[in-house]
């Protein structure tokens, strides 16, 4: 998810960077909340726009209902391609 958010912000020309992307191996030795991947917006003036973008993308993902593929698999709404037969969701 952090990588997706980072790509979304970069595509909208918001200067940002990823942190903690390689710390998952430290969970247990380090506190888990210190190992979570994070996306940081470098310019505070971009924060409000970045937050709106992220909120809109997450809201769109939540509004996508589960769907039944032609092969019979029930696919979660956030996916547009069936994991079993690679058929794309029909609109």
C-alpha positions as CSV (number, residue, x, y, z in Angstrom):
1,X,0.0,0.0,0.0
2,X,2.8,2.4,0.8
3,X,4.3,1.8,-2.6
4,X,1.0,2.4,-4.3
5,X,0.5,5.7,-2.3
6,X,4.1,6.8,-3.2
7,X,3.4,6.1,-6.9
8,X,0.1,8.0,-6.8
9,X,1.8,11.0,-5.2
10,X,4.7,11.0,-7.6
11,X,2.3,10.7,-10.6
12,X,0.6,13.9,-9.3
13,X,4.0,15.6,-9.0
14,X,4.1,15.6,-5.2
15,X,7.7,15.3,-3.9
16,X,7.7,12.5,-1.4
17,X,9.8,9.5,-0.2
18,X,9.4,6.1,1.4
19,X,10.7,5.2,4.8
20,X,11.1,1.9,6.6
21,X,10.5,-0.2,3.5
22,X,13.1,-2.8,4.6
23,X,12.5,-2.9,8.4
24,X,9.9,-5.8,8.4
25,X,12.7,-8.2,9.3
26,X,13.3,-6.2,12.5
27,X,9.8,-6.8,13.9
28,X,10.2,-8.5,17.2
29,X,13.6,-6.9,17.9
30,X,12.1,-3.4,17.2
31,X,8.7,-2.1,18.1
32,X,6.2,-3.0,15.3
33,X,5.0,0.6,14.9
34,X,8.6,1.7,14.2
35,X,8.9,-0.8,11.3
36,X,5.7,0.1,9.4
37,X,6.4,1.5,5.9
38,X,5.7,5.2,5.7
39,X,5.2,7.8,2.9
40,X,6.5,11.2,3.7
41,X,5.5,14.3,1.8
42,X,8.6,16.5,1.5
43,X,6.9,19.9,1.2
44,X,4.4,20.7,3.9
45,X,2.4,22.9,1.4
46,X,1.7,19.7,-0.6
47,X,0.2,17.9,2.4
48,X,-3.4,18.9,2.0
49,X,-3.5,18.0,-1.7
50,X,-1.7,14.7,-1.0
51,X,-4.2,13.8,1.7
52,X,-7.2,14.5,-0.6
53,X,-5.7,12.3,-3.3
54,X,-5.1,9.4,-0.9
55,X,-8.5,9.8,0.7
56,X,-10.2,9.7,-2.7
57,X,-8.3,6.6,-3.9
58,X,-9.1,4.8,-0.6
59,X,-12.8,5.8,-0.8
60,X,-13.0,4.6,-4.4
61,X,-11.5,1.2,-3.4
62,X,-14.0,0.8,-0.5
63,X,-16.9,1.6,-2.8
64,X,-16.0,-1.2,-5.2
65,X,-18.2,-4.2,-4.4
66,X,-17.1,-7.8,-4.6
67,X,-17.8,-9.3,-8.0
68,X,-18.3,-12.8,-9.4
69,X,-16.1,-13.8,-12.3
70,X,-17.4,-15.8,-15.3
71,X,-15.3,-18.7,-13.9
72,X,-17.3,-18.7,-10.7
73,X,-14.7,-17.1,-8.4
74,X,-15.8,-14.4,-6.0
75,X,-13.3,-11.6,-6.3
76,X,-12.8,-8.8,-3.7
77,X,-13.9,-5.4,-5.0
78,X,-10.5,-3.8,-5.0
79,X,-9.3,-6.2,-7.7
80,X,-10.1,-5.7,-11.4
81,X,-8.7,-9.0,-12.6
82,X,-9.7,-12.5,-11.5
83,X,-6.8,-14.3,-9.7
84,X,-7.9,-17.6,-11.1
85,X,-8.5,-17.1,-14.8
86,X,-7.1,-13.6,-15.4
87,X,-10.5,-12.3,-16.8
88,X,-10.9,-8.5,-16.3
89,X,-14.0,-7.2,-14.4
90,X,-16.7,-6.2,-16.8
91,X,-18.3,-2.8,-16.1
